[in-house]
Amino acid sequence: MSYTCAIATPHALATAAAEEAVANGGNALDAALAAAATLCVVYPHNTSVGGDLIALVRAPDGRITCVNASGPAPAKADRAALADRHGGLMPITGPDTITVPGAVAGWAALHEEGAALEWRACFEAALRHAAATPVVPGLAEAIADAADLIDADPGMRQVFSPGGRPLAEGDTLRQPALAATLADLAANGPATLYGGPLGRRLSGVLDLADLAAFEVERTAPLSRTLRGHDVHTSPPNTHGFLLLQALAATEPLPRAFHRGIADRAGHLADPRFVPVDVDALLDPDRGPLAPPETAVTGRATGDTVAVVAADSDGWAVSLIQSLFHSFGSGVLDPATGVLLHNRGSFFSLDPASPNVIAPGKRPAHTLMPVMVTRGGRLVWAAGTMGGKAQPQILTQVLTRLFDGAHPASAVAAPRFVVGGLEVGQREDTVSAEADHAELAELAATGAPMVTLPSRSEWVGHAQVVAADPFAAGSDPRSDGRAAVVHR
């Protein structure tokens, strides 16, 4: 009997790593893990060993599990001290934005779900590329954009601007310290980071006790039936409910997306600290929407990777892994080569906010893996880079899939996002790619309009695999590749 696995990632070398894992006897879990580890090496502006991970895993019996490996604020987090130090607002980068990185613990949880290969196999391709890998266009652009951030940190300069010259497209990226860290993880497992020797080497930046205390949370997904399909995503502390809200909306999508922005700001937080009434937020009979505001918001790009895989044995994975902003906190530990995320910058310092920072509390999170089933059978696994726009991007991609589009067409089609992408823009600003077929209709809503170039990174990188029949699509806005492989 032949075996088939469909894979999509935002970097061709990560897809190759997944294909290699399958060729060596691995399943969709092994493929996703090999790709995820490789992306930490070849796409370091978007993801790292020092970032977070949230995933959905589907087992052959149809059971879907959400693996939430988003790390909390340190035990010593002090809202008042942070407010005094930063003028009442959370900083965007720097040591105070670093929360516990959950990605490696997330890999271990995924491996335990049913990977076919040994743990160390996850790292084989990543270790090769850590010695030397070419700088692809997306990374080159990110390095150029982050020149000041890179220049401000010795570890960042050493890796991304060796000898004082920023790496450019086609240059060779070498990460010997990260290679040693990956070798340690491959040989000794996640315990070396979460309280062990690797964690001690990082303890100048992160408290060892915070690392040792971290545990992955496994939960049921958040699911709703929409258009004859069951759509599954991650529950709070993530904003997955905004996808379900938008897919069920009867109002125009720009309006529905604006409602989601307001709900995320007003309600989303770690449910271990603050109740989040998802049923109420998904109630179609809720009251009118508040008027739009002017806000400081962030672009959709440069922070996250999505890896999706599904196989003929019934395994499927939607894995989202992130640094939050491009190059995360801007803090790269020279001893370990680990670049640390700035996920803590999404906390609020307002005591009245449900997302106010507190010791051990996870920030509201933008990562949101997605699976779609019908009659208990997997139809699609999907995910995207896109920060706060992820629910909007996935709504448009899934709508095209529901209408019969091939995964490659669904992720390549022109998109728009609602929400200011630049400082001072209103939250109902609509940014649309120039070749969007409904550009005039979007402008007719009366919202402020920004026209983006076609295939702009500002509307994210989406990845999709289909299971019946097997097919895959990788967003042409990324440096990725999709594959359907047989063994």
N, C-alpha and C positions, 0 to 999 in steps of 0.2 A: 504494500500500500504506500503511495507517495505522500509526502508531507509538504505542506505549503505554509509560508509565513509572509504576510504583508507588513511592510515597514515604511515609515516616513519620519525623517528628522530634518533639522535645518542646516546640516553640514554634511557634505558628501562623505567625508572620512568617518563620521559617526554612523552613517548608513552602512558603509563598508564594514565597520566593526560589528554591527548587528548581523550582517550577512555572514561574516566569519564565524560568529557564535552559532548561528544556525547550521552552517556547514560542519561545525565540530560536534553537532548533536544537541545543541541547545533549542529551547522553545521560545515563545514570544517574550517570556520574562527574561531569559538570558539575553535575547536580542536587545531589549529595552535597556537592560543594565549595562551592557557593553557600550551602547550608544551614549547613555547618560554619563558614564565615566569618561569616555572619549571627549564629549563636549566640554567637560571641565578643563581640558587641555587645549583643544583647538578653537574653542569659542569662549575665551575667558572673560570677555566683556559682558557676557550674558549669564554665565553660570560657573560654579566653582564648588570644590570640596567644602568651602566655607559658606555655602548657601543653604536654602531650604528646598523641600520637595513635598509635593502632594500628588497622589496618584489614585487611580481606580484600577483594580485588578479583577478580571473575570475568570473564574475557574471553569473547568469543563462541565461541572454540574450546574452551571448557570449562576452560581453565587457571585455577587459583586461586592467587593470590600473597598472602602476608602481608607487609604494609608495616609494619615496626616502627620508629616514629619516637619511641621513648622515649629521653630524654636521660640521659647519665651524670653522675656526680658530677664536680665540677671537678678539674682536675689537682692543685690544691693541697689537696685534701681530706685531713685529718689526723685519723684516728680518735682518737688519744690526746688531741690538743688539744680535740676536740669533747667527749670524755668528761670532761675537766677542766672545760671551760666549762659543761657542762650536767648535771653530777652523774651521769654514766654512762649517761644515756638520751638518745636523739635528741630534740630539741625538736619540737613539733608545728607551730609557725609561726616566722616570722622568717627572716632572711637565710641562716642555716645550713641551712635545709631546701630551698633552691633548687638544683635541678639544671638542666642545659641544657634549654631548652624545644624540643621536637622538632616541634611541630604544623605550623609553616609549612613545614619541610622535608618533612614528610609530605604536605602538600597538593601540593607540587611533584612528589613521587614519584607520587602518584595522578594528577595531571594528565598526567604523562609516560606513564602506562600506556595512555592512549587517549582523553582528553577531546576533545570535538569543538569546543569554543569556545576562544578565546584566554585566556591566563592572567588577564588583567585582568578578564575577565567574572566571575570568581569573586567579585569584591569589590564589584560594582555595588550590590547590595541592602544589603550591610553598610555601605557608605559612606553611603548615604541614612539608615540607621537610627542611625549614629553621631552624626549631627547632632541627632537628636531621636527618642526612642522611648518609648512608654508603659511604665511599670513594671507588670508582670503580677503576679498573686498570688504565684507561687512566688518571684520575686525580692524582692517586698515582705517576705515572711516571712523570707527569708534575711537581708535587711538588718536587720530587727528583731532576729533571733537573734544577729547578729554585731556588735552595737552597740559592744562594747568593742574588738574587733579593728579595726573601722573607725575608731574614735576614736583609736587608737594610732598611725595612719600618716597623714602629711599628704596623700599621694596618694589614699588611700582616702577620707579626709574630703572632699577637694575634689570627688570624683566622686559619692559615695553619700550624703554629708551636707552638701550645699552650704549655706553660710550657717548651719551648725550645726544644721540640721533634717534628720534622716534621711528619705530618700525613702520614700514610701508608695505603695500601690496606686493607679494612675491618674495619679501624678505623671509628669513628663517627665524622662527620663534623657538628659543631654547629655554627649558625650565628644569634645570637639574635638581633644585631643591624640591620642587613639586614631584619630580620623578621618584625621589627618595621617599616622600610622603606616601605616594601611591603604592610603592613597593612595601612599605610598612603596613598599610591597610590591607594589601593583598595577602601578606603573610600572617598577620596577627588579628585581622578582623576589626570591627568597629570599636571594640573595647580599647584599642590603643588611642583612639581619639577621645572617647567618652570616659575620661578618668585615668587613662593609661599614659604611657610615655609620650605619645604624640600630643595628647592634651596638655601634658606638663610643659612641652616645648612651646605650646601656644599660650601658656598661662600668663604671659606678659600682657596679653590683650584680653583674654577671656579667663574668667575665674574657673579653676579646675573643678570646683564643687558644682558649679552650674552645668558644666559638661557631663560630669558623672551622674547628675540627677535626671538628665534628659531621658524621656521615654516617648516612643512613637505611639500615637493614638490610632487604633483601628475602629472604624465605625461603619454602619450601613450608609450607603449613599443617600442623597436627597433625590427623590424620584417623583415625576409626574407623567401622566399620559397626555400626549399632545399630538394631534394629527395622526392618530392611530399608532403611534410609537410610544415606547416608554423611554423617557429621557432621564439619564442618571448623571449627577454631578456631586460635587463635594459640599457638605453642609457648613454652617458657620463653625469656625472663625473665618471661612472664606465666603466670597460673594457669589457663589454658584447659584443662589436663588434668583439672582438678577437675570440669568439666562432663562430660567423657567418663567419668570415674570414677563420678559420680553416676548418669548415665543407664544404666550397665551394672550398677549395684549390685543385688544380690539381697536385701540387708537393707533395713529401713524407711528412708525418705528422711532423717528426722532423724538417724539413726545414720550414714548415708552422708555427710551434710553435716558431721557432727562429725569424721569421719575426714578429710575434705578440709581442715578447719581445721587439724588436726594436721599433715597433709602439707605444707600451705603454710608453716607455721611452721618445720617441720623440714628441708625440702628445697629450697624454691624460691629461686633466685638467678639471677644473670646467668650463662648457660652458658659465656660466654667466659672466666669466672674460676673457676667451680665446676661440675663435671659434674652434670647433673640427669638421672637415669636414669628417664625417663618410662615406659618399658616396665615397669620394676619397680613403679613407683607405680600403674600400671594393672593389675597382676597380680591376678586375682580370688582367688588362693590365698594372699594375704598373711596375716600373723599377726594376733592380736587387737589391738583398738584400745586405746590408752592411756586411763586414766581421765580425765574432764574436769577442767579447771583453772579457777580464778578468774583473770580477766585484765582488763586495761584495753583495751577495744575501741571501735570507732567505729560510729556509726549508718550506715545504708545510703545516706543521702541527701546531696544538696547538693554533688556533686563532679564530675559527669560528664554527658556527653550521648552519646546513640546516634543516628546517622543511618543509615537503611537505604533503599536504592533498587535497583530492578531494571527492566530495560526489554526490549522485544520484539526488540531487536538482539542480545540475549544478554549485555549488560553488567550487572553487579550489584556493589553495594558494601555492606559493613557497616563503618561507621566509628565508632570510639569515641574520644572526645576529652575531656580532663580537666584539672582543677586539683588533683585528689586530694581535699582537704577543701574545704568551702564557702569561697570567696574565697581558696583556696590558702594561700600563705605570709603573706597579709596585707600584702604589700609591693607597692605600685602605683607605678611610676616616673612622676612627674608630667610629665617632659619628653616621654615617648612614649605615656603612657596605658596602658602594658602592665602588667597584673596578672600576677605570677609565681607559678607553682605551688609546692606544698610536697611534691612527690613524694619528695624526699630524706628526709622524716620517716619513711618506711617502711623505711629502712635500719636495721640494728642496729649498736650499738657494742660488742657482745659479740664478742671475737676468735674465739670458737668457732662463731659463727653463719655459715652459708653466705651469708647476706645482709649480712654486715658491710661497712660502707662502705670504699671504696678508690678512689683516683684513677682516673677513666675508667670506673668500673664502673656499670652500670645497676642501679637498685634492683629488687627483686622488684615485679612490677606487677600491678594488679588489672584493667586494661583487657583485654577479651577479645571481639573480634568473632566472629560465628558465621554460617556458611552450612550449609545442608542440601541435598544433592543426592540424586537417585535415578536410577540408570542413566545417570549423567553429566549429567542435566538438573537445573537449579536448581529447588528446591521452595520454600525460604524463605531469606531473609536476616534476621537478628535481632541485637539488641543491647540492652543495658540500662545505666542508671545503677544503682549499688548497691554500689560499693566492694567490700569483701571478700565480699559476698553475691551478686555477679554470677553465679557458677556455680549457686548455689541458685535464684535467680530464673529463670534461663534453663532450668534443668532442669524447673521447673514449667510454664513457658510452652511448651517444646518437647513435653513429655508431652501437653499438651492439643492441640497441633497434630497430633501423631501420632495422637491419638484422633479427629481430624476437625474440631476447632474452627476457626472463622474466625479470622484474625489479630486482629480487634478483640475477639472474645470471649476469646481466649487471653491477651491482655495485660490485660484488665479483670478477669479472674476473681480471687477472693481468693487471697492467698498467705501463706506464712509463711517466716521465716528462722531459722536456728539460729546461735547465737553471741551473746554478751553485747552489747547495744546501749548499755549504760550502764556507768560505772565500777563494778567490783566484781562484775558479774554473771558467773555461770559460763559457760564456753564451750559448754555443752550447753543453754543457755537457749533455749526456743522462743518466738518472738514471732510471733503469728498475728493476722490481721485478724479482727474480731469476726464477720463473716459467712462465715467459712470453713466449708465443709460438714463438714469433718473435725475441728472444734475439739475435740470430745470424745475422738476417737481420738488426737489429738496429746497431749492432757492425760493420756491413759491410758499413755503411754510412761514416765511418772514423772519426766520432765525438768521443771525449773522453767519455768513458763508466764507469758508476758506477753500480755495481750489488747490489740491495737491497734485504733484506729478503722477502720472500713471505708475502703478506698481511701486508705490511709496512705502518705505519702512514705517512711516507714521501710522499706518493702519495694520501693523503687526505681521507676524509670520504664522500662518496656520498650517496644520498637518492633519491629514485624515487617512485612515485605512477603512476599507469595506471588507466584510466577511462573506457576503453571499451575492455574487461571486467575489473572490478576492481581488482587490484593486487598491491602489494607493496614490496619494497626491501630496507633493511637497510644495509649499508656497514658493513661487518664483521670486518673491521679494527677499527670500533668504538665500543662503549659500548651500541649500540642501539638495536632497535627492530622495525619491521614492523607489521602492523595489518590491517585487513579488518574487520570492525565491522558493525553489523546490529542492527537496532532498530525497 
